[in-house]
Amino acid sequence: MLPVLRYSVLRLALFVASLAVLALVGARGLLLLVLAAGVSFALSYILLWRARNDVSQVISERVATRLESGPRSGFARRLREDTEVEDAAVDAATSEPGPERRADGP
């Protein structure tokens, strides 16, 4: 979780720095906020690529761990069981031989 916190703090610092520089230049009000957001977005995209990759790695590992551990809530467990029963019924229905159908009609 530390990479996520570090990335968030760095993004916030870039926004505050952009805000300060643009305020010194003379931007005011809504224009100041919009410009600071745009500048900090561009700078974070360029400068914080390594931190962003660390965050994405942490998130993907967490998702993989959750998928491997299976459902934790009762609803998710019942949903998985229902899906398994439905899949078994579909498999059984498609594996049974049915009546032959002709191409020109029933």
C-alpha positions as CSV (number, residue, x, y, z in Angstrom):
1,M,0.0,0.0,0.0
2,L,3.0,2.3,0.4
3,P,3.5,2.8,-3.4
4,V,-0.1,4.0,-3.6
5,L,0.4,6.5,-0.8
6,R,3.7,7.7,-2.2
7,Y,2.2,8.2,-5.7
8,S,-0.8,10.1,-4.3
9,V,1.5,12.4,-2.2
10,L,3.7,13.1,-5.2
11,R,0.7,13.9,-7.4
12,L,-0.6,16.3,-4.8
13,A,2.8,17.9,-4.4
14,L,2.9,18.5,-8.2
15,F,-0.5,20.0,-8.1
16,V,0.4,22.4,-5.3
17,A,3.7,23.3,-7.0
18,S,1.8,24.0,-10.2
19,L,-0.8,26.0,-8.4
20,A,1.9,28.2,-6.7
21,V,3.8,28.8,-9.9
22,L,0.7,29.7,-11.9
23,A,-0.5,32.0,-9.1
24,L,2.8,33.8,-9.2
25,V,2.5,34.2,-12.9
26,G,-0.9,35.8,-12.4
27,A,-3.6,33.2,-13.0
28,R,-6.6,33.5,-10.7
29,G,-9.8,31.8,-9.9
30,L,-11.1,28.9,-11.9
31,L,-8.5,29.4,-14.6
32,L,-5.8,28.8,-12.0
33,L,-7.3,25.5,-10.9
34,V,-7.9,24.2,-14.4
35,L,-4.4,25.2,-15.5
36,A,-2.8,23.7,-12.4
37,A,-4.7,20.5,-12.9
38,G,-3.6,20.3,-16.5
39,V,0.0,21.1,-15.8
40,S,0.2,18.7,-12.9
41,F,-1.4,15.9,-15.0
42,A,1.2,16.4,-17.7
43,L,4.1,16.5,-15.3
44,S,2.9,13.5,-13.4
45,Y,2.5,11.5,-16.6
46,I,6.1,12.4,-17.6
47,L,7.9,12.4,-14.2
48,L,6.0,9.8,-12.1
49,W,6.0,6.9,-14.6
50,R,8.0,4.6,-12.2
51,A,5.8,5.3,-9.3
52,R,2.7,4.7,-11.5
53,N,4.1,1.4,-12.6
54,D,4.7,0.4,-8.9
55,V,1.1,1.3,-8.1
56,S,-0.2,-0.7,-11.0
57,Q,1.9,-3.7,-10.0
58,V,0.6,-3.5,-6.4
59,I,-3.0,-3.4,-7.7
60,S,-2.6,-6.3,-10.1
61,E,-1.0,-8.4,-7.4
62,R,-3.9,-7.6,-5.1
63,V,-6.5,-8.5,-7.7
64,A,-4.7,-11.8,-8.5
65,T,-4.5,-12.7,-4.8
66,R,-8.3,-12.0,-4.4
67,L,-9.1,-14.1,-7.5
68,E,-7.0,-17.0,-6.2
69,S,-8.5,-17.0,-2.7
70,G,-12.1,-17.2,-4.1
71,P,-15.2,-15.5,-2.9
72,R,-15.3,-14.2,0.6
73,S,-18.9,-13.0,1.0
74,G,-21.9,-15.2,1.1
75,F,-23.4,-13.6,-1.9
76,A,-20.3,-14.2,-4.0
77,R,-20.2,-17.8,-2.9
78,R,-23.8,-18.4,-3.8
79,L,-23.3,-16.7,-7.1
80,R,-20.4,-18.9,-7.9
81,E,-22.3,-22.1,-6.9
82,D,-25.3,-21.0,-9.0
83,T,-23.0,-20.4,-12.0
84,E,-21.4,-23.9,-11.6
85,V,-24.9,-25.5,-11.5
86,E,-26.0,-23.6,-14.5
87,D,-22.8,-24.5,-16.4
88,A,-23.3,-28.1,-15.5
89,A,-26.9,-28.0,-16.8
90,V,-25.8,-26.4,-20.1
91,D,-23.0,-28.9,-20.5
92,A,-25.5,-31.8,-19.9
93,A,-28.0,-30.4,-22.3
94,T,-25.5,-29.9,-25.1
95,S,-23.9,-33.3,-24.7
96,E,-27.2,-35.2,-24.9
97,P,-28.1,-36.2,-28.5
98,G,-31.2,-34.4,-29.6
99,P,-33.6,-35.0,-32.5
100,E,-32.1,-34.5,-36.0
101,R,-33.0,-31.3,-37.7
102,R,-33.3,-30.8,-41.4
103,A,-32.0,-27.8,-43.2
104,D,-35.3,-27.0,-44.9
105,G,-37.5,-27.0,-41.8
106,P,-38.5,-28.8,-38.6
